[in-house]
Amino acid sequence: MSVSLLLVPLALAGAAAVQARAERLHDGRSVVRVGTRMRDVTLLADALRDTGATVTAGADAVTAVWGGQVLAFNRGGDGIWSAHATGMTQERAVELVTEVDAAYGRRVQQAVLERIREQAPAAGLRLESESVREDASVRLVFEVQR
């Protein structure tokens, strides 16, 4: 008996729920705040690097720099990261966060695949085959061991 599992990248599972708003600060500068759905700081930092950013990461703050463009990420009380940009248009900030979200989705997929591969033997499953499709979804076929 075999079991098939299909993992669809987070980026394909649904469009990122990107919510952005621009605000004027007391000193006259404007800041764009972009909400994300990202929670894991390690995956966030890796996804930022995947998009070509130079990253400085801490427990509750991450800064990403692409040339002269900077996004500062802060973790909210709900554990979800939001991005803040000054000196950047709302459209560009959303574009950058959308790119990061797609990279984050690929990182989540990789982490899930690794966990499944590691835990399968303990669950009595042996990996028979693994294939990656054009849409980046991954199909795993396991043989149930008796």
C-alpha positions as CSV (number, residue, x, y, z in Angstrom):
1,M,0.0,0.0,0.0
2,S,1.3,3.5,-0.8
3,V,0.4,7.0,0.2
4,S,0.8,10.1,-1.9
5,L,1.3,13.6,-0.5
6,L,1.3,16.8,-2.6
7,L,2.8,19.9,-1.1
8,V,1.9,23.2,-2.9
9,P,4.1,26.2,-2.2
10,L,2.6,28.7,0.1
11,A,2.9,31.3,-2.7
12,L,0.6,29.2,-4.8
13,A,-1.8,28.3,-2.1
14,G,-3.1,31.8,-2.0
15,A,-2.1,35.3,-2.8
16,A,-0.4,37.1,0.1
17,A,-2.8,39.1,2.2
18,V,-0.7,42.2,1.8
19,Q,-2.3,45.2,3.5
20,A,-0.4,48.5,3.2
21,R,-1.0,52.0,4.4
22,A,1.0,55.2,4.2
23,E,1.3,57.5,7.2
24,R,2.9,60.9,7.8
25,L,5.3,61.1,10.8
26,H,5.6,64.1,13.1
27,D,8.8,65.2,11.3
28,G,7.0,65.3,7.9
29,R,8.4,62.0,6.6
30,S,6.1,59.4,5.3
31,V,6.2,55.8,6.4
32,V,4.6,52.8,4.6
33,R,3.4,50.0,6.8
34,V,2.9,46.6,5.1
35,G,1.3,43.7,6.9
36,T,2.5,40.2,6.3
37,R,1.5,36.6,7.2
38,M,5.1,35.7,8.2
39,R,5.8,34.4,11.7
40,D,9.2,32.6,11.8
41,V,12.2,34.9,12.2
42,T,14.7,32.4,10.8
43,L,12.6,31.7,7.7
44,L,12.0,35.5,7.3
45,A,15.7,36.3,7.4
46,D,16.5,33.4,5.0
47,A,13.7,34.6,2.6
48,L,15.1,38.1,2.7
49,R,18.5,36.9,1.8
50,D,17.0,34.8,-1.0
51,T,15.7,38.1,-2.5
52,G,19.2,39.6,-2.4
53,A,18.8,41.6,0.8
54,T,21.5,42.3,3.4
55,V,19.9,41.3,6.6
56,T,20.3,42.3,10.3
57,A,18.1,40.1,12.5
58,G,17.2,40.2,16.1
59,A,14.4,38.6,18.2
60,D,11.8,41.2,17.5
61,A,13.3,43.3,14.7
62,V,14.8,42.6,11.3
63,T,16.2,45.1,8.8
64,A,16.6,44.3,5.1
65,V,18.6,46.4,2.7
66,W,18.5,46.2,-1.1
67,G,21.0,48.8,-2.3
68,G,19.4,52.0,-1.0
69,Q,16.0,50.5,-0.2
70,V,15.3,49.5,3.4
71,L,12.5,47.6,5.0
72,A,12.4,47.3,8.8
73,F,10.3,44.4,10.1
74,N,8.8,44.3,13.6
75,R,7.0,41.5,15.3
76,G,3.5,42.4,16.5
77,G,1.8,41.1,19.7
78,D,0.2,38.4,17.6
79,G,3.7,37.1,16.5
80,I,3.2,38.3,12.9
81,W,5.8,40.5,11.2
82,S,5.0,43.8,9.5
83,A,7.3,45.8,7.3
84,H,7.9,49.5,7.6
85,A,9.6,51.7,4.9
86,T,10.5,55.3,4.7
87,G,11.5,57.0,1.5
88,M,9.8,54.4,-0.6
89,T,6.5,54.4,-2.5
90,Q,3.6,52.3,-1.2
91,E,3.7,50.3,-4.5
92,R,7.4,49.5,-4.2
93,A,7.1,48.5,-0.5
94,V,4.2,46.1,-1.4
95,E,6.3,44.8,-4.3
96,L,9.2,44.0,-2.1
97,V,7.1,42.4,0.6
98,T,5.3,40.3,-2.1
99,E,8.7,39.1,-3.3
100,V,9.7,38.3,0.3
101,D,6.4,36.5,0.9
102,A,7.0,34.2,-2.1
103,A,10.5,33.4,-0.9
104,Y,9.2,32.8,2.6
105,G,6.6,30.4,1.1
106,R,9.4,28.4,-0.6
107,R,11.3,28.3,2.7
108,V,8.2,27.0,4.5
109,Q,7.8,24.3,1.9
110,Q,11.4,23.2,2.3
111,A,11.1,23.1,6.1
112,V,7.9,21.0,5.8
113,L,9.5,18.6,3.3
114,E,12.5,18.1,5.6
115,R,10.3,17.4,8.6
116,I,8.2,14.9,6.6
117,R,11.3,13.1,5.3
118,E,12.8,12.9,8.9
119,Q,9.6,11.7,10.5
120,A,8.3,9.2,7.9
121,P,10.3,6.2,9.0
122,A,9.0,6.5,12.6
123,A,5.5,6.5,11.2
124,G,6.2,3.3,9.2
125,L,6.6,5.0,5.9
126,R,9.4,4.6,3.3
127,L,9.8,7.3,0.7
128,E,9.4,5.6,-2.7
129,S,9.6,8.7,-5.0
130,E,9.7,12.4,-5.0
131,S,9.0,14.7,-7.9
132,V,8.9,18.5,-8.3
133,R,6.3,19.8,-10.8
134,E,6.5,22.9,-13.0
135,D,4.4,24.9,-10.5
136,A,7.0,24.0,-7.8
137,S,4.6,21.6,-6.0
138,V,6.3,18.5,-4.7
139,R,4.7,15.0,-4.8
140,L,6.0,12.4,-2.3
141,V,5.0,8.8,-2.6
142,F,5.5,6.6,0.5
143,E,5.3,2.9,0.8
144,V,3.5,1.8,4.0
145,Q,5.8,-0.7,5.8
146,R,4.3,-3.5,7.8
